[in-house]
Amino acid sequence: MASYTTQVGVIHKKFQNAIKRSRTKTALNKAYSVHKKDHERLLKNHLREETAMINKAKKKLE
């Protein structure tokens, strides 16, 4: 799996390309909406992975 930073870079590149292609306000709003959902999904997965890592480390210390 790619690193969090790499995935954020990919999301931002897609967003920038969508903005450049947009010709209407609706298209801009849709591009932002998709971008926001991508960020939320990525962050949720990232935090889930970090929580699992912390829980694993806690079990080792017990």
TIBA-334291 format. One record per residue: residue number from 1; x, y, z of N, C-alpha, C, CB in turn; residue in one letter. Coordinates in nm, 3 decimals. Atoms other than C-alpha are relative to their C-alpha. Last residue first. Glycine has a CB too. Layout:
% residues N
<atom><n>NUM</n><n_u>X</n_u><n_v>Y</n_v><n_w>Z</n_w><ca_u>X</ca_u><ca_v>Y</ca_v><ca_w>Z</ca_w><c_u>X</c_u><c_v>Y</c_v><c_w>Z</c_w><cb_u>X</cb_u><cb_v>Y</cb_v><cb_w>Z</cb_w><res>a</res></atom>
...
This chain:
% residues 62
<atom><n>62</n><n_u>0.070</n_u><n_v>0.064</n_v><n_w>-0.113</n_w><ca_u>0.144</ca_u><ca_v>-0.571</ca_v><ca_w>2.872</ca_w><c_u>0.072</c_u><c_v>-0.123</c_v><c_w>0.047</c_w><cb_u>-0.141</cb_u><cb_v>-0.036</cb_v><cb_w>-0.039</cb_w><res>e</res></atom>
<atom><n>61</n><n_u>-0.046</n_u><n_v>-0.055</n_v><n_w>-0.127</n_w><ca_u>0.388</ca_u><ca_v>-0.371</ca_v><ca_w>2.659</ca_w><c_u>-0.067</c_u><c_v>-0.065</c_v><c_w>0.120</c_w><cb_u>-0.025</cb_u><cb_v>0.148</cb_v><cb_w>0.003</cb_w><res>l</res></atom>
<atom><n>60</n><n_u>-0.139</n_u><n_v>0.043</n_v><n_w>-0.022</n_w><ca_u>0.338</ca_u><ca_v>-0.588</ca_v><ca_w>2.349</ca_w><c_u>0.051</c_u><c_v>0.047</c_v><c_w>0.137</c_w><cb_u>0.090</cb_u><cb_v>0.055</cb_v><cb_w>-0.112</cb_w><res>k</res></atom>
<atom><n>59</n><n_u>0.003</n_u><n_v>0.142</n_v><n_w>-0.036</n_w><ca_u>-0.039</ca_u><ca_v>-0.541</ca_v><ca_w>2.374</ca_w><c_u>0.141</c_u><c_v>-0.053</c_v><c_w>0.027</c_w><cb_u>-0.068</cb_u><cb_v>-0.082</cb_v><cb_w>-0.111</cb_w><res>k</res></atom>
<atom><n>58</n><n_u>0.046</n_u><n_v>0.010</n_v><n_w>-0.138</n_w><ca_u>0.006</ca_u><ca_v>-0.162</ca_v><ca_w>2.377</ca_w><c_u>0.000</c_u><c_v>-0.145</c_v><c_w>0.048</c_w><cb_u>-0.141</cb_u><cb_v>0.059</cb_v><cb_w>0.014</cb_w><res>k</res></atom>
<atom><n>57</n><n_u>-0.113</n_u><n_v>-0.040</n_v><n_w>-0.085</n_w><ca_u>0.215</ca_u><ca_v>-0.177</ca_v><ca_w>2.058</ca_w><c_u>-0.038</c_u><c_v>-0.011</c_v><c_w>0.148</c_w><cb_u>0.044</cb_u><cb_v>0.144</cb_v><cb_w>-0.034</cb_w><res>a</res></atom>
<atom><n>56</n><n_u>-0.097</n_u><n_v>0.108</n_v><n_w>0.008</n_w><ca_u>-0.062</ca_u><ca_v>-0.372</ca_v><ca_w>1.881</ca_w><c_u>0.119</c_u><c_v>0.030</c_v><c_w>0.091</c_w><cb_u>0.047</cb_u><cb_v>-0.020</cb_v><cb_w>-0.146</cb_w><res>k</res></atom>
<atom><n>55</n><n_u>0.054</n_u><n_v>0.111</n_v><n_w>-0.078</n_w><ca_u>-0.321</ca_u><ca_v>-0.120</ca_v><ca_w>1.998</ca_w><c_u>0.097</c_u><c_v>-0.118</c_v><c_w>0.003</c_w><cb_u>-0.135</cb_u><cb_v>-0.044</cb_v><cb_w>-0.056</cb_w><res>n</res></atom>
<atom><n>54</n><n_u>-0.010</n_u><n_v>-0.037</n_v><n_w>-0.141</n_w><ca_u>-0.105</ca_u><ca_v>0.165</ca_v><ca_w>1.868</ca_w><c_u>-0.050</c_u><c_v>-0.114</c_v><c_w>0.089</c_w><cb_u>-0.081</cb_u><cb_v>0.128</cb_v><cb_w>0.028</cb_w><res>i</res></atom>
<atom><n>53</n><n_u>-0.141</n_u><n_v>0.003</n_v><n_w>-0.034</n_w><ca_u>-0.066</ca_u><ca_v>-0.001</ca_v><ca_w>1.526</ca_w><c_u>0.022</c_u><c_v>0.032</c_v><c_w>0.148</c_w><cb_u>0.078</cb_u><cb_v>0.100</cb_v><cb_w>-0.088</cb_w><res>m</res></atom>
<atom><n>52</n><n_u>-0.039</n_u><n_v>0.141</n_v><n_w>-0.007</n_w><ca_u>-0.438</ca_u><ca_v>-0.071</ca_v><ca_w>1.505</ca_w><c_u>0.146</c_u><c_v>-0.013</c_v><c_w>0.040</c_w><cb_u>-0.025</cb_u><cb_v>-0.069</cb_v><cb_w>-0.135</cb_w><res>a</res></atom>
<atom><n>51</n><n_u>0.060</n_u><n_v>0.053</n_v><n_w>-0.122</n_w><ca_u>-0.510</ca_u><ca_v>0.293</ca_v><ca_w>1.587</ca_w><c_u>0.037</c_u><c_v>-0.146</c_v><c_w>0.018</c_w><cb_u>-0.154</cb_u><cb_v>0.017</cb_v><cb_w>-0.003</cb_w><res>t</res></atom>
<atom><n>50</n><n_u>-0.079</n_u><n_v>-0.047</n_v><n_w>-0.112</n_w><ca_u>-0.264</ca_u><ca_v>0.404</ca_v><ca_w>1.318</ca_w><c_u>-0.054</c_u><c_v>-0.052</c_v><c_w>0.133</c_w><cb_u>0.005</cb_u><cb_v>0.153</cb_v><cb_w>0.002</cb_w><res>e</res></atom>
<atom><n>49</n><n_u>-0.128</n_u><n_v>0.070</n_v><n_w>0.002</n_w><ca_u>-0.432</ca_u><ca_v>0.185</ca_v><ca_w>1.056</ca_w><c_u>0.086</c_u><c_v>0.042</c_v><c_w>0.119</c_w><cb_u>0.074</cb_u><cb_v>0.028</cb_v><cb_w>-0.131</cb_w><res>e</res></atom>
<atom><n>48</n><n_u>0.029</n_u><n_v>0.137</n_v><n_w>-0.038</n_w><ca_u>-0.777</ca_u><ca_v>0.318</ca_v><ca_w>1.150</ca_w><c_u>0.129</c_u><c_v>-0.082</c_v><c_w>0.006</c_w><cb_u>-0.100</cb_u><cb_v>-0.064</cb_v><cb_w>-0.100</cb_w><res>r</res></atom>
<atom><n>47</n><n_u>0.016</n_u><n_v>0.000</n_v><n_w>-0.145</n_w><ca_u>-0.643</ca_u><ca_v>0.674</ca_v><ca_w>1.136</ca_w><c_u>-0.032</c_u><c_v>-0.141</c_v><c_w>0.051</c_w><cb_u>-0.110</cb_u><cb_v>0.097</cb_v><cb_w>0.041</cb_w><res>l</res></atom>
<atom><n>46</n><n_u>-0.130</n_u><n_v>-0.028</n_v><n_w>-0.061</n_w><ca_u>-0.516</ca_u><ca_v>0.619</ca_v><ca_w>0.782</ca_w><c_u>-0.009</c_u><c_v>-0.006</c_v><c_w>0.152</c_w><cb_u>0.052</cb_u><cb_v>0.138</cb_v><cb_w>-0.045</cb_w><res>h</res></atom>
<atom><n>45</n><n_u>-0.082</n_u><n_v>0.121</n_v><n_w>0.012</n_w><ca_u>-0.840</ca_u><ca_v>0.457</ca_v><ca_w>0.668</ca_w><c_u>0.135</c_u><c_v>0.017</c_v><c_w>0.070</c_w><cb_u>0.021</cb_u><cb_v>-0.036</cb_v><cb_w>-0.147</cb_w><res>n</res></atom>
<atom><n>44</n><n_u>0.064</n_u><n_v>0.102</n_v><n_w>-0.082</n_w><ca_u>-1.048</ca_u><ca_v>0.747</ca_v><ca_w>0.800</ca_w><c_u>0.083</c_u><c_v>-0.128</c_v><c_w>-0.002</c_w><cb_u>-0.145</cb_u><cb_v>-0.028</cb_v><cb_w>-0.049</cb_w><res>k</res></atom>
<atom><n>43</n><n_u>-0.032</n_u><n_v>-0.029</n_v><n_w>-0.139</n_w><ca_u>-0.804</ca_u><ca_v>0.997</ca_v><ca_w>0.652</ca_w><c_u>-0.059</c_u><c_v>-0.105</c_v><c_w>0.093</c_w><cb_u>-0.052</cb_u><cb_v>0.139</cb_v><cb_w>0.038</cb_w><res>l</res></atom>
<atom><n>42</n><n_u>-0.142</n_u><n_v>0.027</n_v><n_w>-0.021</n_w><ca_u>-0.828</ca_u><ca_v>0.838</ca_v><ca_w>0.308</ca_w><c_u>0.038</c_u><c_v>0.022</c_v><c_w>0.146</c_w><cb_u>0.085</cb_u><cb_v>0.088</cb_v><cb_w>-0.091</cb_w><res>l</res></atom>
<atom><n>41</n><n_u>-0.018</n_u><n_v>0.145</n_v><n_w>0.009</n_w><ca_u>-1.208</ca_u><ca_v>0.828</ca_v><ca_w>0.314</ca_w><c_u>0.145</c_u><c_v>-0.037</c_v><c_w>0.031</c_w><cb_u>-0.039</cb_u><cb_v>-0.051</cb_v><cb_w>-0.140</cb_w><res>r</res></atom>
<atom><n>40</n><n_u>0.063</n_u><n_v>0.058</n_v><n_w>-0.119</n_w><ca_u>-1.232</ca_u><ca_v>1.190</ca_v><ca_w>0.432</ca_w><c_u>0.022</c_u><c_v>-0.151</c_v><c_w>0.004</c_w><cb_u>-0.150</cb_u><cb_v>0.032</cb_v><cb_w>0.002</cb_w><res>e</res></atom>
<atom><n>39</n><n_u>-0.080</n_u><n_v>-0.033</n_v><n_w>-0.118</n_w><ca_u>-0.983</ca_u><ca_v>1.306</ca_v><ca_w>0.171</ca_w><c_u>-0.056</c_u><c_v>-0.066</c_v><c_w>0.125</c_w><cb_u>0.007</cb_u><cb_v>0.151</cb_v><cb_w>0.019</cb_w><res>h</res></atom>
<atom><n>38</n><n_u>-0.124</n_u><n_v>0.076</n_v><n_w>0.011</n_w><ca_u>-1.162</ca_u><ca_v>1.124</ca_v><ca_w>-0.112</ca_w><c_u>0.088</c_u><c_v>0.023</c_v><c_w>0.123</c_w><cb_u>0.076</cb_u><cb_v>0.039</cb_v><cb_w>-0.128</cb_w><res>d</res></atom>
<atom><n>37</n><n_u>0.032</n_u><n_v>0.139</n_v><n_w>-0.033</n_w><ca_u>-1.495</ca_u><ca_v>1.266</ca_v><ca_w>0.006</ca_w><c_u>0.124</c_u><c_v>-0.088</c_v><c_w>-0.007</c_w><cb_u>-0.109</cb_u><cb_v>-0.054</cb_v><cb_w>-0.094</cb_w><res>k</res></atom>
<atom><n>36</n><n_u>0.024</n_u><n_v>0.006</n_v><n_w>-0.145</n_w><ca_u>-1.349</ca_u><ca_v>1.619</ca_v><ca_w>0.005</ca_w><c_u>-0.031</c_u><c_v>-0.143</c_v><c_w>0.044</c_w><cb_u>-0.117</cb_u><cb_v>0.094</cb_v><cb_w>0.038</cb_w><res>k</res></atom>
<atom><n>35</n><n_u>-0.128</n_u><n_v>-0.017</n_v><n_w>-0.067</n_w><ca_u>-1.209</ca_u><ca_v>1.577</ca_v><ca_w>-0.346</ca_w><c_u>-0.014</c_u><c_v>-0.015</c_v><c_w>0.152</c_w><cb_u>0.061</cb_u><cb_v>0.137</cb_v><cb_w>-0.035</cb_w><res>h</res></atom>
<atom><n>34</n><n_u>-0.071</n_u><n_v>0.127</n_v><n_w>0.020</n_w><ca_u>-1.541</ca_u><ca_v>1.445</ca_v><ca_w>-0.478</ca_w><c_u>0.134</c_u><c_v>0.003</c_v><c_w>0.074</c_w><cb_u>0.022</cb_u><cb_v>-0.027</cb_v><cb_w>-0.153</cb_w><res>v</res></atom>
<atom><n>33</n><n_u>0.072</n_u><n_v>0.102</n_v><n_w>-0.076</n_w><ca_u>-1.721</ca_u><ca_v>1.744</ca_v><ca_w>-0.329</ca_w><c_u>0.070</c_u><c_v>-0.134</c_v><c_w>-0.010</c_w><cb_u>-0.145</cb_u><cb_v>-0.011</cb_v><cb_w>-0.051</cb_w><res>s</res></atom>
<atom><n>32</n><n_u>-0.032</n_u><n_v>-0.017</n_v><n_w>-0.141</n_w><ca_u>-1.459</ca_u><ca_v>1.986</ca_v><ca_w>-0.459</ca_w><c_u>-0.066</c_u><c_v>-0.108</c_v><c_w>0.085</c_w><cb_u>-0.045</cb_u><cb_v>0.138</cb_v><cb_w>0.048</cb_w><res>y</res></atom>
<atom><n>31</n><n_u>-0.141</n_u><n_v>0.036</n_v><n_w>-0.016</n_w><ca_u>-1.488</ca_u><ca_v>1.851</ca_v><ca_w>-0.813</ca_w><c_u>0.041</c_u><c_v>0.012</c_v><c_w>0.147</c_w><cb_u>0.090</cb_u><cb_v>0.090</cb_v><cb_w>-0.088</cb_w><res>a</res></atom>
<atom><n>30</n><n_u>-0.007</n_u><n_v>0.146</n_v><n_w>0.004</n_w><ca_u>-1.868</ca_u><ca_v>1.865</ca_v><ca_w>-0.787</ca_w><c_u>0.144</c_u><c_v>-0.047</c_v><c_w>0.021</c_w><cb_u>-0.055</cb_u><cb_v>-0.053</cb_v><cb_w>-0.134</cb_w><res>k</res></atom>
<atom><n>29</n><n_u>0.056</n_u><n_v>0.052</n_v><n_w>-0.124</n_w><ca_u>-1.857</ca_u><ca_v>2.227</ca_v><ca_w>-0.676</ca_w><c_u>0.009</c_u><c_v>-0.152</c_v><c_w>0.006</c_w><cb_u>-0.144</cb_u><cb_v>0.044</cb_v><cb_w>0.016</cb_w><res>n</res></atom>
<atom><n>28</n><n_u>-0.095</n_u><n_v>-0.030</n_v><n_w>-0.107</n_w><ca_u>-1.623</ca_u><ca_v>2.317</ca_v><ca_w>-0.962</ca_w><c_u>-0.049</c_u><c_v>-0.056</c_v><c_w>0.134</c_w><cb_u>0.021</cb_u><cb_v>0.152</cb_v><cb_w>0.012</cb_w><res>l</res></atom>
<atom><n>27</n><n_u>-0.113</n_u><n_v>0.091</n_v><n_w>0.017</n_w><ca_u>-1.846</ca_u><ca_v>2.138</ca_v><ca_w>-1.213</ca_w><c_u>0.105</c_u><c_v>0.023</c_v><c_w>0.108</c_w><cb_u>0.062</cb_u><cb_v>0.017</cb_v><cb_w>-0.140</cb_w><res>a</res></atom>
<atom><n>26</n><n_u>0.047</n_u><n_v>0.133</n_v><n_w>-0.041</n_w><ca_u>-2.149</ca_u><ca_v>2.324</ca_v><ca_w>-1.080</ca_w><c_u>0.114</c_u><c_v>-0.102</c_v><c_w>-0.010</c_w><cb_u>-0.119</cb_u><cb_v>-0.045</cb_v><cb_w>-0.086</cb_w><res>t</res></atom>
<atom><n>25</n><n_u>-0.003</n_u><n_v>0.003</n_v><n_w>-0.146</n_w><ca_u>-1.966</ca_u><ca_v>2.655</ca_v><ca_w>-1.107</ca_w><c_u>-0.042</c_u><c_v>-0.136</c_v><c_w>0.052</c_w><cb_u>-0.091</cb_u><cb_v>0.110</cb_v><cb_w>0.058</cb_w><res>k</res></atom>
<atom><n>24</n><n_u>0.116</n_u><n_v>-0.057</n_v><n_w>-0.068</n_w><ca_u>-1.906</ca_u><ca_v>2.586</ca_v><ca_w>-1.474</ca_w><c_u>0.018</c_u><c_v>-0.007</c_v><c_w>0.151</c_w><cb_u>-0.129</cb_u><cb_v>-0.073</cb_v><cb_w>-0.042</cb_w><res>t</res></atom>
<atom><n>23</n><n_u>0.044</n_u><n_v>-0.118</n_v><n_w>0.075</n_w><ca_u>-1.614</ca_u><ca_v>2.524</ca_v><ca_w>-1.710</ca_w><c_u>-0.119</c_u><c_v>0.069</c_v><c_w>0.067</c_w><cb_u>-0.038</cb_u><cb_v>-0.041</cb_v><cb_w>-0.143</cb_w><res>r</res></atom>
<atom><n>22</n><n_u>0.133</n_u><n_v>-0.051</n_v><n_w>-0.033</n_w><ca_u>-1.416</ca_u><ca_v>2.274</ca_v><ca_w>-1.507</ca_w><c_u>-0.031</c_u><c_v>0.128</c_v><c_w>-0.078</c_w><cb_u>-0.012</cb_u><cb_v>0.027</cb_v><cb_w>0.151</cb_w><res>s</res></atom>
<atom><n>21</n><n_u>0.097</n_u><n_v>0.040</n_v><n_w>0.102</n_w><ca_u>-1.119</ca_u><ca_v>2.114</ca_v><ca_w>-1.681</ca_w><c_u>-0.137</c_u><c_v>0.061</c_v><c_w>0.021</c_w><cb_u>-0.012</cb_u><cb_v>-0.150</cb_v><cb_w>-0.002</cb_w><res>r</res></atom>
<atom><n>20</n><n_u>-0.043</n_u><n_v>-0.054</n_v><n_w>0.130</n_w><ca_u>-0.858</ca_u><ca_v>2.303</ca_v><ca_w>-1.476</ca_w><c_u>-0.101</c_u><c_v>-0.031</c_v><c_w>-0.110</c_w><cb_u>0.136</cb_u><cb_v>-0.056</cb_v><cb_w>-0.038</cb_w><res>k</res></atom>
<atom><n>19</n><n_u>0.023</n_u><n_v>-0.145</n_v><n_w>-0.002</n_w><ca_u>-1.047</ca_u><ca_v>2.232</ca_v><ca_w>-1.154</ca_w><c_u>0.036</c_u><c_v>0.061</c_v><c_w>-0.136</c_w><cb_u>0.084</cb_u><cb_v>0.067</cb_v><cb_w>0.112</cb_w><res>i</res></atom>
<atom><n>18</n><n_u>0.144</n_u><n_v>-0.020</n_v><n_w>0.011</n_w><ca_u>-1.062</ca_u><ca_v>1.859</ca_v><ca_w>-1.234</ca_w><c_u>-0.033</c_u><c_v>0.149</c_v><c_w>-0.001</c_w><cb_u>-0.074</cb_u><cb_v>-0.070</cb_v><cb_w>0.116</cb_w><res>a</res></atom>
<atom><n>17</n><n_u>0.040</n_u><n_v>0.028</n_v><n_w>0.139</n_w><ca_u>-0.688</ca_u><ca_v>1.853</ca_v><ca_w>-1.301</ca_w><c_u>-0.149</c_u><c_v>0.024</c_v><c_w>-0.021</c_w><cb_u>0.036</cb_u><cb_v>-0.143</cb_v><cb_w>-0.038</cb_w><res>n</res></atom>
<atom><n>16</n><n_u>-0.052</n_u><n_v>-0.109</n_v><n_w>0.083</n_w><ca_u>-0.618</ca_u><ca_v>2.022</ca_v><ca_w>-0.967</ca_w><c_u>-0.039</c_u><c_v>-0.018</c_v><c_w>-0.146</c_w><cb_u>0.152</cb_u><cb_v>0.010</cb_v><cb_w>0.013</cb_w><res>q</res></atom>
<atom><n>15</n><n_u>0.081</n_u><n_v>-0.119</n_v><n_w>-0.029</n_w><ca_u>-0.843</ca_u><ca_v>1.772</ca_v><ca_w>-0.787</ca_w><c_u>0.044</c_u><c_v>0.118</c_v><c_w>-0.087</c_w><cb_u>0.010</cb_u><cb_v>0.037</cb_v><cb_w>0.149</cb_w><res>f</res></atom>
<atom><n>14</n><n_u>0.130</n_u><n_v>0.021</n_v><n_w>0.063</n_w><ca_u>-0.678</ca_u><ca_v>1.470</ca_v><ca_w>-0.951</ca_w><c_u>-0.087</c_u><c_v>0.124</c_v><c_w>0.016</c_w><cb_u>-0.071</cb_u><cb_v>-0.123</cb_v><cb_w>0.059</cb_w><res>k</res></atom>
<atom><n>13</n><n_u>-0.025</n_u><n_v>-0.010</n_v><n_w>0.145</n_w><ca_u>-0.335</ca_u><ca_v>1.607</ca_v><ca_w>-0.852</ca_w><c_u>-0.131</c_u><c_v>-0.017</c_v><c_w>-0.077</c_w><cb_u>0.104</cb_u><cb_v>-0.105</cb_v><cb_w>-0.045</cb_w><res>k</res></atom>
<atom><n>12</n><n_u>-0.012</n_u><n_v>-0.142</n_v><n_w>0.035</n_w><ca_u>-0.460</ca_u><ca_v>1.667</ca_v><ca_w>-0.498</ca_w><c_u>0.025</c_u><c_v>0.019</c_v><c_w>-0.149</c_w><cb_u>0.111</cb_u><cb_v>0.064</cb_v><cb_w>0.079</cb_w><res>h</res></atom>
<atom><n>11</n><n_u>0.131</n_u><n_v>-0.063</n_v><n_w>-0.013</n_w><ca_u>-0.582</ca_u><ca_v>1.308</ca_v><ca_w>-0.462</ca_w><c_u>0.006</c_u><c_v>0.147</c_v><c_w>-0.043</c_w><cb_u>-0.051</cb_u><cb_v>-0.010</cb_v><cb_w>0.146</cb_w><res>i</res></atom>
<atom><n>10</n><n_u>0.082</n_u><n_v>0.048</n_v><n_w>0.112</n_w><ca_u>-0.254</ca_u><ca_v>1.171</ca_v><ca_w>-0.596</ca_w><c_u>-0.137</c_u><c_v>0.067</c_v><c_w>0.002</c_w><cb_u>-0.015</cb_u><cb_v>-0.155</cb_v><cb_w>0.006</cb_w><res>v</res></atom>
<atom><n>9</n><n_u>-0.051</n_u><n_v>-0.063</n_v><n_w>0.121</n_w><ca_u>-0.054</ca_u><ca_v>1.384</ca_v><ca_w>-0.354</ca_w><c_u>-0.082</c_u><c_v>-0.039</c_v><c_w>-0.123</c_w><cb_u>0.145</cb_u><cb_v>-0.038</cb_v><cb_w>-0.022</cb_w><res>g</res></atom>
<atom><n>8</n><n_u>0.050</n_u><n_v>-0.138</n_v><n_w>-0.005</n_w><ca_u>-0.272</ca_u><ca_v>1.270</ca_v><ca_w>-0.064</ca_w><c_u>0.045</c_u><c_v>0.074</c_v><c_w>-0.127</c_w><cb_u>0.051</cb_u><cb_v>0.074</cb_v><cb_w>0.127</cb_w><res>v</res></atom>
<atom><n>7</n><n_u>0.142</n_u><n_v>0.005</n_v><n_w>0.034</n_w><ca_u>-0.201</ca_u><ca_v>0.908</ca_v><ca_w>-0.165</ca_w><c_u>-0.062</c_u><c_v>0.140</c_v><c_w>0.001</c_w><cb_u>-0.076</cb_u><cb_v>-0.091</cb_v><cb_w>0.096</cb_w><res>q</res></atom>
<atom><n>6</n><n_u>0.009</n_u><n_v>0.027</n_v><n_w>0.143</n_w><ca_u>0.173</ca_u><ca_v>0.973</ca_v><ca_w>-0.165</ca_w><c_u>-0.145</c_u><c_v>0.001</c_v><c_w>-0.046</c_w><cb_u>0.064</cb_u><cb_v>-0.136</cb_v><cb_w>-0.034</cb_w><res>t</res></atom>
<atom><n>5</n><n_u>-0.042</n_u><n_v>-0.122</n_v><n_w>0.070</n_w><ca_u>0.156</ca_u><ca_v>1.133</ca_v><ca_w>0.179</ca_w><c_u>-0.011</c_u><c_v>-0.017</c_v><c_w>-0.151</c_w><cb_u>0.144</cb_u><cb_v>0.036</cb_v><cb_w>0.038</cb_w><res>t</res></atom>
<atom><n>4</n><n_u>0.107</n_u><n_v>-0.100</n_v><n_w>-0.014</n_w><ca_u>-0.044</ca_u><ca_v>0.841</ca_v><ca_w>0.320</ca_w><c_u>0.034</c_u><c_v>0.125</c_v><c_w>-0.081</c_w><cb_u>-0.021</cb_u><cb_v>0.036</cb_v><cb_w>0.148</cb_w><res>y</res></atom>
<atom><n>3</n><n_u>0.000</n_u><n_v>-0.079</n_v><n_w>-0.123</n_w><ca_u>0.211</ca_u><ca_v>0.591</ca_v><ca_w>0.192</ca_w><c_u>-0.113</c_u><c_v>0.104</c_v><c_w>-0.004</c_w><cb_u>0.136</cb_u><cb_v>0.068</cb_v><cb_w>0.020</cb_w><res>s</res></atom>
<atom><n>2</n><n_u>-0.075</n_u><n_v>-0.124</n_v><n_w>0.010</n_w><ca_u>0.123</ca_u><ca_v>0.347</ca_v><ca_w>-0.082</ca_w><c_u>-0.009</c_u><c_v>0.079</c_v><c_w>0.130</c_w><cb_u>-0.050</cb_u><cb_v>0.085</cb_v><cb_w>-0.117</cb_w><res>a</res></atom>
<atom><n>1</n><n_u>0.084</n_u><n_v>-0.118</n_v><n_w>0.000</n_w><ca_u>0.000</ca_u><ca_v>0.000</ca_v><ca_w>0.000</ca_w><c_u>0.088</c_u><c_v>0.124</c_v><c_w>0.000</c_w><cb_u>-0.095</cb_u><cb_v>0.000</cb_v><cb_w>0.121</cb_w><res>m</res></atom>
